[in-house]
Every structure is written in C-alpha cells, then in structure tokens.
Amino acid sequence: MKISKAILLLTLISTFTLTGCFHATVETGKAASNEVIEQPWALSFVYGLIPPATVDASEKCTNGVAKVETQISFLNGLVSAITFSLVTPMNIKVTCAAGGGMANDITSPSENTVTLSKDASVEETKEAYQKATDLAIKKNETVFIQYN
C-alpha cells in the first residue's frame, strides 16, 4: 500500500513539475483582420520530432498573414506528461492580414534589383550583396538580387 501511495505521489509531482505552458507569437508587421484560422489540439508526436500538420493559410488569407501563435496550455502539457511526450498537443492560431497583400509591400523588382552573374567570383558576389544591402538601407525598401 505504501508503494502505491508513493507512486501516486511521484506521478502527481511529475505531472506538475515536468509539464509547462508555452506560448510563442510571430508577427509580420501587417495589420490584422478578423479572419482567423485556429487548429486546436494540433498533435505532434515522439517528443515533437513529428510536427503537427501544416496550417495552409494561402486560401483563406489572401492578403497574407499578420500573426501566428502557438501555445501549449497546461492541459496540453498534462496530456504530454501522461503519454511521456509521445503525443504533445498544441493550439495553433493564424491571424490573416487586413489588406495590401505581400506583393503590395514590395516595390517593382526592376526598380530595386542588383544583377549578379551565375559565374560570379566570391568577390563579385560579396560586392553585389553589399550593394543590395546599401540600396535597401538607403531606400528603406526590399532589394532583389537577380542571377543571370
């Protein structure tokens, strides 16, 4: 009887000390819309080595993505602890951007393009990247490197 109480106590202590909550947010800088894609209880397996299914936001978020959030709640962590991390559920939330798709945020490639030969030497490649960096800083815009 003492052994079963000790195992129960050890299980309870492990459950509360080995599980933890986790919340990560990635913001793109775009204004958020009311359009949200949620995938509650997205399952990853074998200590997270097999990730959950990909959330395809391309059809629903025509203006791009404003924010992506992943969260492992206490309940998700509890399930993970009970299954010895063979199954780890998480909540995934994608918030679509309000307007002005990604293509609208980038100026025409012809205006901000640095051309680089496919046969370029290391030194020429460094110069092209430096030129693109300087141009991007000067214009505060995206600069493309085009390989010919």
C-alpha positions as CSV (number, residue, x, y, z in Angstrom):
1,M,0.0,0.0,0.0
2,K,2.9,2.4,0.8
3,I,4.4,1.7,-2.6
4,S,1.2,2.6,-4.5
5,K,0.9,5.8,-2.5
6,A,4.5,6.7,-3.3
7,I,3.9,6.0,-7.0
8,L,0.8,8.2,-6.9
9,L,2.6,11.0,-5.2
10,L,5.6,10.7,-7.6
11,T,3.1,10.8,-10.6
12,L,1.4,13.9,-9.2
13,I,4.7,15.7,-8.6
14,S,6.0,14.7,-12.0
15,T,2.8,15.9,-13.7
16,F,3.0,19.3,-12.1
17,T,6.8,19.8,-12.4
18,L,7.5,18.3,-15.9
19,T,4.7,20.0,-17.7
20,G,4.8,23.6,-18.6
21,C,2.9,26.2,-20.5
22,F,4.4,27.6,-23.7
23,H,3.2,30.5,-25.9
24,A,5.1,31.9,-28.9
25,T,3.9,34.6,-31.2
26,V,5.3,35.6,-34.6
27,E,4.1,39.0,-36.0
28,T,4.8,40.1,-39.6
29,G,4.0,43.8,-39.1
30,K,0.9,43.7,-41.1
31,A,-2.5,45.0,-39.8
32,A,-4.6,42.1,-38.5
33,S,-8.0,41.3,-39.9
34,N,-10.9,39.5,-38.2
35,E,-10.2,36.4,-40.3
36,V,-8.6,33.7,-38.0
37,I,-7.6,30.1,-38.7
38,E,-7.5,28.0,-35.5
39,Q,-6.2,24.5,-35.2
40,P,-6.9,23.4,-31.6
41,W,-5.2,20.2,-30.4
42,A,-2.8,20.0,-33.3
43,L,-0.8,16.9,-32.4
44,S,2.9,16.4,-32.6
45,F,4.4,13.0,-31.8
46,V,7.6,11.5,-30.3
47,Y,8.9,14.5,-28.3
48,G,7.8,16.9,-31.0
49,L,10.0,15.2,-33.6
50,I,7.0,14.6,-35.8
51,P,5.3,18.0,-36.0
52,P,1.6,18.7,-36.4
53,A,0.0,19.1,-39.8
54,T,0.8,22.3,-41.7
55,V,-1.7,25.0,-41.4
56,D,-2.4,26.2,-45.0
57,A,-3.4,29.8,-44.8
58,S,-3.0,30.6,-48.5
59,E,-6.6,30.2,-49.5
60,K,-8.2,32.0,-46.5
61,C,-5.5,34.7,-46.0
62,T,-5.4,36.2,-49.5
63,N,-3.7,39.3,-48.1
64,G,-1.0,37.4,-46.3
65,V,-0.6,36.6,-42.6
66,A,-0.4,39.1,-39.8
67,K,0.3,36.9,-36.8
68,V,1.0,33.2,-36.0
69,E,0.6,31.9,-32.4
70,T,1.4,28.5,-31.0
71,Q,0.5,27.6,-27.5
72,I,0.9,24.6,-25.2
73,S,-1.5,25.1,-22.4
74,F,-1.5,23.3,-19.0
75,L,-4.0,20.8,-20.3
76,N,-1.8,20.1,-23.4
77,G,1.2,19.7,-21.2
78,L,-0.7,17.3,-18.9
79,V,-1.6,15.1,-21.9
80,S,2.1,15.2,-23.0
81,A,3.2,14.2,-19.5
82,I,0.7,11.3,-19.3
83,T,1.8,10.0,-22.7
84,F,5.5,10.5,-21.8
85,S,5.7,13.1,-24.6
86,L,4.8,10.5,-27.3
87,V,1.8,12.8,-28.0
88,T,2.1,16.5,-27.5
89,P,-0.9,18.6,-28.4
90,M,-0.7,22.3,-29.1
91,N,-3.0,25.1,-30.2
92,I,-2.1,27.0,-33.4
93,K,-3.8,30.3,-34.4
94,V,-3.1,32.1,-37.6
95,T,-4.5,35.7,-38.0
96,C,-4.8,36.9,-41.5
97,A,-3.7,40.3,-42.7
98,A,-6.2,43.0,-43.3
99,G,-5.3,44.4,-46.7
100,G,-2.4,45.1,-49.0
101,G,-1.1,41.6,-49.7
102,M,2.6,40.9,-49.6
103,A,3.0,41.8,-53.2
104,N,1.8,45.3,-52.5
105,D,4.5,45.8,-49.8
106,I,7.3,45.2,-52.3
107,T,8.2,47.7,-55.0
108,S,8.7,46.6,-58.5
109,P,11.7,44.2,-58.8
110,S,13.0,46.2,-61.8
111,E,13.5,49.3,-59.7
112,N,15.4,47.6,-56.9
113,T,17.4,44.9,-58.5
114,V,21.1,44.1,-58.3
115,T,22.2,41.8,-61.1
116,L,24.7,39.1,-60.4
117,S,26.2,36.6,-62.9
118,K,25.8,32.9,-62.1
119,D,29.5,32.6,-62.8
120,A,30.4,35.4,-60.4
121,S,33.5,35.1,-58.2
122,V,33.3,35.2,-54.5
123,E,34.5,38.9,-54.5
124,E,31.8,39.9,-57.1
125,T,29.2,38.1,-55.1
126,K,30.3,40.0,-51.9
127,E,30.1,43.3,-53.8
128,A,26.6,42.6,-55.2
129,Y,25.3,41.7,-51.7
130,Q,26.9,44.8,-50.2
131,K,25.4,46.9,-53.0
132,A,22.0,45.4,-52.4
133,T,22.3,46.0,-48.6
134,D,23.3,49.6,-49.1
135,L,20.4,50.2,-51.5
136,A,17.9,48.6,-49.2
137,I,19.1,50.8,-46.3
138,K,19.1,53.9,-48.4
139,K,15.6,53.4,-49.9
140,N,14.2,51.5,-46.9
141,E,12.7,49.0,-49.3
142,T,13.2,45.4,-50.5
143,V,16.1,44.9,-52.9
144,F,16.3,41.8,-55.1
145,I,19.4,40.0,-56.3
146,Q,18.8,38.6,-59.8
147,Y,21.1,35.9,-61.1
148,N,21.8,35.8,-64.9
